[in-house]
């Protein structure tokens, strides 16, 4: 089962010892969760008004902020409210950047910022399609934004003001999971990955890795027996805590929780300390397919 690496951090600008840095990077690359139980993100001024599900437009899983364009999506609100929430999410993104720079200096020059999200809706009982149902164990895989040779590193912070925890379940290690489901996934049809790009289904052509990873994501969510009987461990992240992991490697599911901030960072496989532990290399090895 997956393990935790717990750090005694309570400031986003906190420094870490060399031993803590080594422990964190080894844990992350081995598919563990780095947990900071005392690292909270504080809403300031009039930001408490965003503790309401009414800010969600009702059609998106979350409210997302793209720092490259400055655009906020999935929100219902006036221009000034949009600007205020964008500033809050930008502040959170900056905090996670400082945290990662101090905790994982080996990744500092390679990390690329992706989207920031705010999740104000209670996940328990939410009606969504099976493919979008995060209450089912899965590794993360992008449908329209192929990851290719990039890992998905995510920083989560439970900002719930009422003390409600974020209830997760963590699954088995990635390689036995991949061995279980890869035989069910057919190889990509010749030319199909390029065609998806031409049709603008994907922003870049999918690699073989993206094809198989999306297949693993979908196969796991659809398998009712696996969801009920596979090795898994429940853990609730308390309000006011922060955690991070490679979500393309850690099988996870969310059963309950409301008010979460999340920042996605992309890391090239080549920048890892141990690239052979990445899902990219594991899938290449098991399928004997490159590219």
C-alpha positions as CSV (number, residue, x, y, z in Angstrom):
1,X,0.0,0.0,0.0
2,X,1.0,3.6,-0.5
3,X,2.8,5.4,2.3
4,X,3.0,9.0,3.5
5,X,6.0,11.3,4.0
6,X,4.9,13.8,6.7
7,X,6.6,17.1,7.1
8,X,6.4,19.6,9.9
9,X,5.8,22.7,7.8
10,X,3.5,25.6,8.7
11,X,4.7,28.4,6.3
12,X,4.7,28.5,2.5
13,X,8.1,30.2,2.6
14,X,9.6,27.6,5.0
15,X,13.1,26.3,4.5
16,X,13.8,22.6,4.6
17,X,17.0,20.7,5.5
18,X,18.8,18.7,2.9
19,X,17.6,15.5,4.6
20,X,14.0,16.7,4.3
21,X,14.4,17.5,0.7
22,X,15.9,14.1,-0.1
23,X,13.1,12.4,1.8
24,X,10.4,14.3,0.0
25,X,11.8,13.7,-3.5
26,X,12.4,10.0,-2.9
27,X,8.8,9.7,-1.5
28,X,7.2,11.5,-4.4
29,X,9.1,9.5,-7.1
30,X,8.2,6.3,-5.3
31,X,4.5,7.1,-5.6
32,X,3.9,8.4,-2.1
33,X,2.0,11.4,-0.7
34,X,3.9,14.2,0.9
35,X,1.7,15.5,3.7
36,X,2.0,18.8,5.6
37,X,-0.7,18.6,8.3
38,X,-0.1,22.2,9.5
39,X,0.3,24.1,6.3
40,X,-2.8,26.1,5.8
41,X,-3.7,28.7,3.2
42,X,-5.5,31.8,4.7
43,X,-8.3,33.7,2.9
44,X,-7.9,37.5,3.6
45,X,-10.0,40.6,3.5
46,X,-13.4,39.8,2.0
47,X,-12.4,36.5,0.4
48,X,-14.5,34.5,2.9
49,X,-17.5,35.2,0.6
50,X,-16.0,32.6,-1.8
51,X,-16.9,29.9,0.7
52,X,-20.1,29.1,-1.2
53,X,-20.9,26.6,-3.9
54,X,-23.0,29.3,-5.6
55,X,-19.8,30.6,-7.3
56,X,-19.6,27.5,-9.5
57,X,-21.3,27.9,-12.8
58,X,-22.8,24.4,-12.3
59,X,-21.3,22.9,-15.5
60,X,-17.6,22.5,-14.6
61,X,-16.0,20.3,-11.9
62,X,-14.1,23.3,-10.6
63,X,-13.3,26.9,-11.1
64,X,-10.0,27.0,-13.0
65,X,-7.4,29.8,-13.5
66,X,-4.9,29.9,-16.3
67,X,-2.0,32.1,-15.4
68,X,-0.8,32.4,-19.0
69,X,-4.0,34.0,-20.1
70,X,-5.3,35.4,-16.8
71,X,-8.7,33.8,-17.5
72,X,-11.0,32.3,-14.9
73,X,-13.4,29.6,-16.1
74,X,-16.3,27.8,-14.4
75,X,-17.3,30.8,-12.2
76,X,-20.6,32.6,-11.9
77,X,-20.1,36.2,-10.7
78,X,-19.5,39.8,-11.6
79,X,-16.3,41.3,-13.0
80,X,-14.9,42.5,-9.7
81,X,-15.7,39.1,-8.0
82,X,-13.9,37.3,-10.9
83,X,-10.8,39.5,-10.5
84,X,-10.8,39.0,-6.7
85,X,-11.0,35.2,-7.0
86,X,-8.3,35.2,-9.7
87,X,-6.0,37.2,-7.4
88,X,-6.7,34.7,-4.6
89,X,-5.9,31.7,-6.8
90,X,-2.8,33.5,-8.2
91,X,-1.6,34.0,-4.6
92,X,-2.1,30.3,-3.9
93,X,-0.2,29.4,-7.1
94,X,2.7,31.6,-6.0
95,X,2.7,30.0,-2.6
96,X,3.0,26.5,-4.1
97,X,5.9,27.7,-6.3
98,X,7.8,28.9,-3.2
99,X,7.0,25.7,-1.4
100,X,8.3,23.5,-4.2
101,X,11.4,25.6,-4.8
102,X,12.4,25.2,-1.2
103,X,11.3,21.5,-0.8
104,X,12.3,20.2,-4.2
105,X,15.2,22.4,-5.5
106,X,16.3,19.6,-7.9
107,X,13.0,20.3,-9.8
108,X,13.2,24.1,-9.6
109,X,14.4,24.9,-13.2
110,X,12.2,22.3,-14.9
111,X,8.7,22.8,-13.3
112,X,6.1,24.4,-15.6
113,X,3.0,26.0,-14.1
114,X,-0.3,24.6,-15.3
115,X,-3.8,25.4,-14.1
116,X,-4.9,26.4,-10.7
117,X,-8.3,25.2,-9.5
118,X,-10.8,26.0,-6.7
119,X,-13.4,23.4,-5.8
120,X,-16.2,25.0,-3.8
121,X,-18.7,22.2,-4.5
122,X,-19.3,19.3,-2.1
123,X,-18.0,16.2,-4.0
124,X,-20.2,13.7,-2.2
125,X,-23.4,13.0,-4.1
126,X,-22.4,15.1,-7.1
127,X,-23.9,13.6,-10.3
128,X,-21.2,13.3,-13.0
129,X,-20.4,10.8,-15.8
130,X,-18.3,7.8,-14.9
131,X,-15.3,9.2,-16.7
132,X,-15.4,12.4,-14.6
133,X,-16.3,10.6,-11.3
134,X,-13.4,11.3,-9.0
135,X,-14.9,9.1,-6.3
136,X,-13.6,6.1,-8.3
137,X,-9.9,5.1,-7.9
138,X,-7.8,6.3,-10.9
139,X,-4.5,7.9,-11.9
140,X,-4.8,11.3,-13.6
141,X,-4.7,11.5,-17.4
142,X,-5.6,14.4,-19.6
143,X,-8.1,14.0,-22.4
144,X,-7.4,17.1,-24.5
145,X,-3.9,18.1,-23.1
146,X,-1.6,15.1,-23.7
147,X,1.2,14.9,-21.0
148,X,3.7,13.1,-23.2
149,X,7.1,13.2,-21.3
150,X,5.7,15.3,-18.5
151,X,4.7,14.2,-15.0
152,X,1.6,15.7,-13.2
153,X,2.6,17.0,-9.8
154,X,-0.3,18.5,-7.8
155,X,-0.4,20.5,-4.6
156,X,-3.7,20.3,-2.7
157,X,-4.9,22.4,0.2
158,X,-8.1,21.8,2.2
159,X,-9.3,25.3,3.0
160,X,-12.7,24.2,4.4
161,X,-13.7,26.9,7.0
162,X,-16.0,24.5,8.9
163,X,-13.4,21.9,9.8
164,X,-14.5,19.3,7.3
165,X,-11.8,16.9,6.1
166,X,-11.2,15.9,2.5
167,X,-11.8,12.1,2.4
168,X,-9.5,10.3,0.0
169,X,-8.9,6.6,-0.8
170,X,-5.4,5.6,-2.0
171,X,-4.9,2.5,-4.2
172,X,-2.2,0.1,-5.0
173,X,1.2,0.9,-6.5
174,X,1.2,1.9,-10.1
175,X,3.0,-1.0,-11.7
176,X,0.8,-3.8,-10.5
177,X,-2.2,-1.7,-11.4
178,X,-0.8,-1.2,-14.9
179,X,0.0,-4.9,-15.3
180,X,-3.6,-5.7,-14.4
181,X,-5.3,-3.4,-16.9
182,X,-2.9,-2.9,-19.8
183,X,-3.8,-6.2,-21.5
184,X,-7.4,-4.8,-21.9
185,X,-6.2,-1.8,-23.8
186,X,-5.8,-2.1,-27.6
187,X,-2.8,-0.4,-29.2
188,X,-3.5,3.0,-30.9
189,X,-4.9,2.7,-34.4
190,X,-2.3,3.9,-36.9
191,X,-2.8,7.6,-37.6
192,X,-5.5,8.0,-34.9
193,X,-3.4,10.1,-32.6
194,X,-2.6,12.6,-35.3
195,X,-6.2,12.6,-36.5
196,X,-7.4,13.6,-33.0
197,X,-5.0,16.5,-33.1
198,X,-6.2,17.6,-36.6
199,X,-9.8,17.5,-35.4
200,X,-8.7,19.6,-32.4
201,X,-9.8,17.0,-29.9
202,X,-6.3,17.3,-28.4
203,X,-4.1,20.3,-28.3
204,X,-1.0,18.3,-29.3
205,X,-0.7,14.8,-30.8
206,X,-1.1,12.0,-28.2
207,X,1.9,9.8,-27.6
208,X,1.6,6.1,-27.0
209,X,2.0,6.8,-23.3
210,X,-1.0,9.2,-23.4
211,X,-3.1,6.6,-25.3
212,X,-2.4,3.8,-22.7
213,X,-2.6,6.1,-19.7
214,X,-6.0,7.4,-20.7
215,X,-7.0,3.8,-21.3
216,X,-5.9,2.8,-17.8
217,X,-7.8,5.8,-16.3
218,X,-11.0,4.8,-18.0
219,X,-10.7,1.0,-17.5
220,X,-10.1,1.4,-13.8
221,X,-13.2,3.7,-13.3
222,X,-15.4,1.4,-15.3
223,X,-14.4,-1.8,-13.4
224,X,-17.0,-2.1,-10.6
225,X,-15.3,-5.2,-9.1
226,X,-11.9,-3.5,-9.1
227,X,-13.3,-0.4,-7.4
228,X,-14.9,-2.5,-4.6
229,X,-12.2,-5.2,-4.0
230,X,-8.8,-3.7,-5.0
231,X,-6.2,-2.8,-2.3
232,X,-7.1,0.6,-1.0
233,X,-6.6,2.7,2.1
234,X,-8.9,5.5,3.3
235,X,-7.4,8.8,4.7
236,X,-9.0,12.1,5.5
237,X,-6.9,15.2,5.0
238,X,-7.9,17.7,7.8
239,X,-9.0,21.2,7.1
240,X,-6.0,23.5,7.1
241,X,-3.6,20.8,5.7
242,X,-1.7,20.6,2.5
243,X,-0.5,17.5,0.5
244,X,1.2,16.8,-2.8
245,X,1.9,13.9,-5.0
246,X,2.3,12.8,-8.6
247,X,-1.3,12.1,-9.4
248,X,-0.4,10.3,-12.7
249,X,1.2,7.7,-10.4
250,X,-0.9,7.7,-7.2
251,X,-4.2,5.9,-7.6
252,X,-6.7,8.1,-5.7
253,X,-10.4,8.7,-5.2
254,X,-12.3,11.5,-3.3
255,X,-15.3,10.5,-1.3
256,X,-16.2,13.7,0.4
257,X,-15.1,17.3,0.9
258,X,-15.8,20.9,0.0
259,X,-13.6,23.9,-0.6
260,X,-10.2,22.8,-2.0
261,X,-7.4,24.7,-3.7
262,X,-5.2,22.8,-6.1
263,X,-2.2,23.7,-8.2
264,X,-0.9,21.6,-11.1
265,X,2.7,21.6,-12.0
266,X,4.3,19.7,-15.0
267,X,7.7,18.1,-14.7
268,X,9.7,16.5,-17.5
269,X,10.5,12.9,-16.8
270,X,14.2,13.7,-17.6
271,X,14.2,16.1,-14.6
272,X,13.4,13.3,-12.2
273,X,16.0,11.8,-9.9
274,X,14.8,8.3,-10.9
275,X,13.0,8.4,-14.3
276,X,12.5,4.7,-14.4
277,X,9.9,5.0,-11.6
278,X,7.7,7.2,-13.8
279,X,4.5,5.9,-15.4
280,X,6.0,6.7,-18.8
281,X,8.9,4.3,-18.4
282,X,6.8,1.6,-16.7
283,X,4.2,1.7,-19.5
284,X,7.0,1.7,-22.1
285,X,8.6,-1.3,-20.5
286,X,5.3,-3.3,-20.1
287,X,4.0,-2.5,-23.6
288,X,7.5,-2.4,-25.3
289,X,6.3,0.7,-27.2
290,X,8.1,4.0,-27.4
291,X,6.8,7.5,-28.4
